[in-house]
Amino acid sequence: MRGRLGTLTALYVTQYLGIGFITVGLTAILRDGGTSLDTLALLQVVGVIWPVKFLWAPILDRYGSRRRGHYRSWLLVLQSALVLALLALLPFPRPADALGPVIAICAAYVFFSATQDIAVDAVAVRMLHEADRGTGNGIQVAASYLGNLLGGGACVLVYDLLGWVPAVGLLAALTAVGLLVVWRFSEPARTDRVERVGTAYRALLSVFGQPGCRRWTFGVVPLVYVGAGMAYALVTPALVDAEWSLGRIGVVTGVVTSAPAIVAGLVAGVGVGRYGRGAMLVVGGVALVVSTTMLLPLLNGRAPLGGTVTALCCFMVAYTIANVVLYTVNMDYSRPGTGGTDFTVLSSFGLVCSFVASSVGLAAADRVGYPPVAVAAVVLVAAGVALGLAHQRRFPRTPHTASGSTTGQRSTGVRAAV
């Protein structure tokens, strides 16, 4: 199991390296080169590819090589494509002067990364036993912050000291580590029947036919994500209103808060396995309520460095704990035969909720101010946690007999739904 978790760690971290570089590092480099904010906003739009990746997830579940490994065959191609996309950035040492090609390459990278995530998630669904799913999803969430820290922080530092080519070269070399891992990876053979692509696409809806899945996906997930997302959407404008410099805001929100979030993801993953989904959801929810309250001085215009950084770190730790639980239950509802599709469609709904939360939070704050929105966020999170705890008590997990098959209540629900 340590080998399997190590494989997932390497793949999750390397897929997020470029994402962190594009969303944080490249944005800073382009802004430093004089790129307008409107153009930078266009660069951020490529991130929309991630929430819609469920549209092609069934293709990965349907097609694959049995000789090389069903999902491993996809990973060999996609991990190579990630490296090549980064290498394609090397000829543009002044990216601000070549925005068209740079944005096109970034869009391609995000597409490859999103597709690679489908394959890795499907592998995780098949390989991880019940008790290890918390740890696996803790690694996934922590990897996103580590990728942000390395891609958005370390590579920018290398760029500042040595220039564009060494920075992008380092990024490509780190990503290539994932390719070496894939070459060494021996995927368990698929013993289930691979369905036709039409059946795979029907899994986009049949996943919700499992007992309690609709209540979880359309009740618990939006309440927690919208509540937490509304609160976090207020942070950057509140810091600007408090007259923090853009440089300080970027370092604190993009780098400083990532370190405790990485630790929180790993610890929360272990906690889910030891104490259960419901208990860790309560821990994350209570921590979100407390940490959102800690943000009130900032939201009222007072932002001393030490207190504000502490509050932001606590918030990210709390959000990470809750996120690990949400991802773990999503994996519980993912069936081995359509793991890529199931996990992708469930997690994509959470991403959509996060996007909506940012818009709703900022629009509401424009009308009533920051503090009332923060209070509303606390209420939503508390309601989500209460509903989630009730869900876990009503629909307890049943043991998995092996990584490739399931038995018990939810397996029966799957057969009925399909």
C-alpha positions in Angstrom: 0.0 0.0 0.0 2.9 2.4 0.7 4.0 1.8 -2.9 0.5 2.6 -4.2 0.3 5.8 -2.1 3.7 6.8 -3.3 2.7 6.4 -6.9 -0.5 8.5 -6.4 1.5 11.2 -4.6 4.0 11.5 -7.4 1.3 11.7 -10.0 -0.9 14.2 -8.2 2.0 16.5 -7.3 3.4 16.6 -10.8 0.0 17.3 -12.4 -0.5 20.3 -10.2 3.0 21.8 -10.7 2.1 23.4 -14.0 -1.3 24.4 -12.7 0.4 26.3 -9.9 2.8 27.9 -12.3 0.1 29.0 -14.7 -2.3 30.4 -12.1 0.3 32.0 -9.8 3.8 32.1 -11.2 3.1 32.9 -14.9 0.5 35.5 -13.9 3.1 37.3 -11.8 5.7 37.1 -14.5 3.3 38.4 -17.2 2.1 41.2 -14.9 5.8 42.1 -14.3 6.2 42.3 -18.0 3.4 44.8 -18.4 0.5 42.6 -19.3 -2.9 44.1 -18.6 -5.3 42.7 -16.0 -7.9 42.0 -18.7 -5.4 39.8 -20.5 -4.4 38.1 -17.2 -8.1 37.3 -16.7 -8.1 35.6 -20.0 -5.3 33.3 -18.8 -7.4 32.4 -15.8 -10.3 31.4 -18.0 -8.4 28.3 -19.2 -9.1 26.9 -15.7 -12.7 26.4 -16.8 -11.5 23.2 -18.5 -11.3 21.4 -15.1 -15.0 21.6 -14.1 -16.1 20.3 -17.5 -13.7 17.4 -17.8 -16.5 15.0 -17.0 -17.6 15.4 -20.6 -14.7 13.2 -21.8 -14.2 11.1 -18.6 -16.3 8.1 -19.9 -13.9 7.8 -22.9 -11.0 7.0 -20.5 -13.2 4.4 -18.7 -14.2 2.8 -21.9 -10.9 2.7 -23.9 -7.5 1.5 -22.7 -4.9 -1.1 -23.2 -5.2 -4.4 -21.3 -1.6 -5.3 -22.1 -0.1 -2.0 -20.8 -2.7 -1.4 -18.2 -6.1 0.3 -18.9 -5.4 3.6 -17.2 -1.6 3.3 -17.3 -1.8 3.4 -21.1 -3.5 6.8 -20.7 -1.1 8.0 -18.1 1.9 7.2 -20.3 0.5 9.5 -23.0 -0.8 12.2 -20.8 2.2 12.5 -18.5 4.4 12.8 -21.6 2.1 15.5 -23.0 2.5 17.5 -19.8 6.2 17.5 -20.1 6.1 18.3 -23.8 3.7 21.2 -23.2 6.0 22.7 -20.6 9.0 22.3 -23.0 7.0 24.1 -25.7 7.1 27.2 -23.5 11.0 27.3 -23.6 11.2 29.4 -26.9 9.3 32.3 -25.3 11.7 33.9 -22.8 9.6 37.0 -22.9 6.1 35.5 -22.5 4.5 39.0 -22.4 5.6 39.5 -26.0 4.1 36.2 -27.2 0.7 36.0 -25.4 -1.1 34.1 -28.1 1.2 31.0 -28.3 1.8 31.1 -24.5 -2.0 31.1 -23.7 -2.6 28.4 -26.3 0.1 26.2 -24.8 -1.2 26.8 -21.3 -4.7 25.8 -22.4 -3.3 22.6 -23.8 -1.4 21.9 -20.6 -4.6 22.4 -18.5 -6.5 20.0 -20.8 -3.8 17.3 -20.5 -3.6 17.9 -16.7 -7.4 17.7 -16.3 -7.5 14.5 -18.4 -4.6 13.0 -16.5 -6.5 13.7 -13.2 -9.4 11.6 -14.5 -7.0 8.6 -15.1 -5.3 9.0 -11.7 -8.6 9.3 -9.9 -9.8 6.1 -11.6 -6.6 4.3 -10.6 -7.1 5.5 -7.0 -10.7 4.2 -7.0 -9.5 0.8 -8.1 -6.4 0.5 -5.9 -7.4 2.1 -2.6 -9.2 0.0 0.0 -11.9 1.5 2.2 -9.6 2.4 5.1 -7.0 3.9 2.8 -9.2 6.3 0.9 -8.9 9.1 3.4 -5.2 8.9 3.1 -5.3 8.8 -0.7 -7.6 11.9 -0.8 -5.5 13.7 1.8 -2.5 13.2 -0.5 -4.5 14.5 -3.5 -5.6 17.7 -1.7 -2.1 18.2 -0.2 -0.6 17.7 -3.6 -2.6 20.6 -5.0 -1.1 22.9 -2.4 2.4 21.5 -2.9 2.1 21.9 -6.6 1.0 25.5 -6.0 3.9 26.1 -3.7 6.5 24.6 -6.1 5.0 25.8 -9.4 3.8 29.1 -8.2 6.6 29.9 -5.7 9.8 28.0 -6.2 9.8 28.3 -10.0 9.1 32.0 -9.8 12.1 32.3 -7.5 14.2 30.5 -10.0 12.9 32.8 -12.7 13.8 35.8 -10.7 17.4 34.5 -10.1 18.2 32.7 -13.3 15.6 33.5 -15.9 12.9 31.9 -18.0 14.6 28.8 -19.4 16.0 27.5 -16.1 12.6 28.0 -14.4 10.6 26.3 -17.1 13.2 23.6 -17.5 13.0 22.9 -13.7 9.2 22.6 -14.0 9.5 20.2 -16.9 12.1 18.1 -15.1 10.0 17.8 -12.0 7.0 16.8 -14.1 9.1 14.2 -15.8 9.5 12.4 -12.5 5.8 11.5 -12.8 6.6 9.9 -16.2 9.3 7.7 -14.6 6.8 6.7 -11.9 4.2 5.7 -14.6 6.8 3.6 -16.4 7.5 1.6 -13.2 3.8 1.4 -12.2 2.2 -2.0 -12.5 -1.6 -1.4 -12.7 -3.8 -4.2 -11.4 -5.5 -6.0 -14.4 -9.1 -5.1 -15.0 -11.3 -8.2 -14.4 -14.6 -6.4 -14.9 -16.2 -6.2 -18.3 -15.5 -3.0 -20.1 -18.8 -1.5 -21.1 -19.6 0.2 -24.4 -19.0 4.0 -24.5 -22.8 4.7 -24.4 -23.0 2.8 -21.1 -20.0 4.7 -19.8 -21.7 8.0 -20.6 -24.9 6.8 -18.8 -22.7 6.5 -15.7 -22.7 10.3 -15.6 -26.3 10.0 -14.3 -26.5 6.5 -12.9 -23.9 7.4 -10.2 -26.6 9.5 -8.5 -28.9 6.4 -8.2 -26.8 5.0 -5.4 -28.3 5.3 -1.9 -27.8 8.7 -0.5 -25.7 10.0 -3.4 -28.1 12.7 -4.4 -28.5 13.9 -0.8 -24.7 14.1 -0.5 -24.0 15.7 -3.9 -26.8 18.2 -4.0 -27.2 18.9 -0.3 -24.0 18.5 1.7 -21.5 19.5 -1.0 -23.1 22.8 -2.1 -23.7 23.9 1.5 -20.1 23.4 2.5 -18.4 24.5 -0.7 -20.6 27.6 -1.1 -20.2 28.6 2.5 -16.5 28.2 2.6 -16.1 29.7 -0.9 -18.2 32.8 -0.1 -15.9 33.4 2.9 -12.7 33.0 1.0 -13.9 35.1 -1.9 -13.9 38.1 0.5 -10.2 37.7 1.5 -8.4 39.3 -1.5 -10.6 42.3 -1.8 -10.6 42.8 1.9 -6.8 42.7 1.9 -6.7 45.2 -0.9 -9.1 47.5 1.0 -6.8 47.2 4.0 -4.0 48.6 1.7 -1.9 45.5 1.5 0.4 45.4 -1.5 -0.3 43.0 -4.3 3.1 41.4 -3.7 2.3 40.7 -0.1 -1.1 39.4 -0.9 0.4 37.0 -3.5 3.0 35.7 -1.2 0.7 35.2 1.8 -2.3 33.7 -0.1 -0.3 31.7 -2.6 2.7 30.5 -0.7 2.5 31.0 3.1 -0.9 29.5 3.6 0.0 26.5 1.4 2.5 25.0 3.9 0.0 24.4 6.8 -2.6 23.3 4.2 -0.3 20.6 2.9 0.2 19.2 6.5 -3.5 19.5 7.2 -4.3 17.4 4.1 -2.1 14.6 5.1 -3.2 14.6 8.7 -6.9 14.8 7.7 -6.4 11.8 5.4 -5.1 9.7 8.3 -7.9 11.1 10.5 -10.6 10.0 8.1 -9.2 6.4 8.2 -8.9 6.4 12.0 -12.0 8.3 13.1 -14.4 8.1 10.2 -15.8 10.5 7.6 -18.5 12.0 9.9 -16.1 12.8 12.7 -13.6 14.5 10.5 -16.4 16.5 8.7 -17.4 17.8 12.1 -13.8 18.7 12.9 -13.4 20.5 9.5 -16.8 22.3 9.9 -16.1 23.5 13.4 -12.7 24.7 12.3 -14.2 26.6 9.4 -16.7 28.3 11.7 -13.9 29.3 14.1 -11.5 30.4 11.4 -14.1 32.4 9.5 -14.8 34.2 12.8 -11.1 34.9 13.1 -11.3 36.7 9.7 -13.8 39.3 11.0 -11.2 41.8 12.0 -9.8 41.8 8.4 -13.4 42.0 7.0 -13.9 45.1 9.2 -10.8 46.8 7.8 -8.2 45.8 10.4 -5.4 43.7 9.0 -2.3 43.4 11.2 0.2 41.1 9.5 0.6 38.5 12.3 -3.1 38.2 13.1 -4.2 38.2 9.5 -1.7 35.5 8.4 -2.7 33.4 11.4 -6.4 33.7 10.5 -5.8 32.8 6.9 -3.6 29.8 7.7 -6.3 28.5 10.1 -9.0 29.0 7.4 -7.0 27.1 4.8 -6.3 24.3 7.3 -10.0 24.0 8.1 -11.0 24.1 4.5 -8.5 21.5 3.6 -9.8 19.1 6.3 -13.4 19.5 5.0 -12.2 19.1 1.4 -10.5 15.8 2.2 -13.7 14.4 3.7 -15.8 15.6 0.7 -13.3 14.0 -1.7 -13.3 10.7 0.3 -17.0 10.3 0.2 -17.0 11.1 -3.5 -14.6 8.3 -3.9 -16.9 6.0 -1.8 -19.6 6.6 -4.4 -17.2 5.9 -7.3 -17.6 2.5 -8.8 -14.5 0.5 -10.0 -15.8 0.0 -13.5 -16.5 3.7 -14.1 -14.2 5.2 -11.5 -12.9 8.0 -13.7 -16.4 9.1 -14.7 -18.0 8.8 -11.3 -15.3 10.6 -9.3 -14.9 13.3 -12.0 -18.6 14.2 -12.2 -19.0 14.3 -8.4 -15.9 16.4 -7.8 -16.7 18.7 -10.8 -20.0 19.6 -9.2 -18.0 20.8 -6.2 -15.8 22.9 -8.5 -18.9 24.5 -10.0 -20.2 25.3 -6.5 -16.9 27.0 -5.7 -17.1 29.2 -8.8 -20.7 30.1 -8.0 -19.7 30.8 -4.3 -17.1 33.4 -5.3 -19.6 35.3 -7.5 -22.4 35.1 -4.9 -20.1 36.1 -2.0 -18.7 39.2 -3.8 -22.1 40.3 -5.2 -23.7 40.0 -1.7 -20.7 41.8 -0.1 -21.2 44.7 -2.5 -24.7 45.2 -1.2 -24.5 44.4 2.6 -20.8 44.4 3.4 -18.2 41.8 4.3 -19.3 40.7 7.8 -22.9 39.8 7.0 -21.6 37.6 4.2 -19.2 35.9 6.5 -22.0 35.2 9.0 -24.1 33.7 6.1 -21.1 31.6 5.2 -20.8 30.2 8.7 -24.5 29.3 8.7 -24.2 27.5 5.4 -21.2 25.5 6.5 -22.9 24.6 9.8 -26.0 23.4 7.9 -23.8 21.4 5.5 -21.9 19.7 8.4 -25.1 18.8 10.2 -26.6 17.3 7.0 -23.4 15.5 6.2 -23.2 13.9 9.7 -26.8 12.8 9.3 -26.0 11.4 5.9 -23.1 9.4 7.2 -25.2 7.9 10.0 -28.0 7.0 7.6 -25.8 5.6 4.9 -22.8 4.1 6.6 -20.0 2.7 4.5 -20.0 -1.1 3.9 -16.7 -3.0 3.6 -15.0 -3.5 0.3 -13.8 -7.0 -0.3 -11.0 -5.9 -2.6 -9.8 -3.0 -4.6 -11.5 -4.1 -7.8 -14.9 -5.2 -6.4 -17.5 -4.0 -3.9 -20.2 -5.7 -1.9 -23.0 -4.5 0.3 -25.5 -1.7 0.3 -24.0 0.7 -2.2 -23.0 -2.1 -4.6 -26.6 -3.2 -4.7 -27.7 0.3 -5.3 -25.3 0.6 -8.3 -26.7 -2.5 -9.9 -30.3 -1.2 -9.5 -29.4 2.2 -10.8 -27.6 0.8 -13.9 
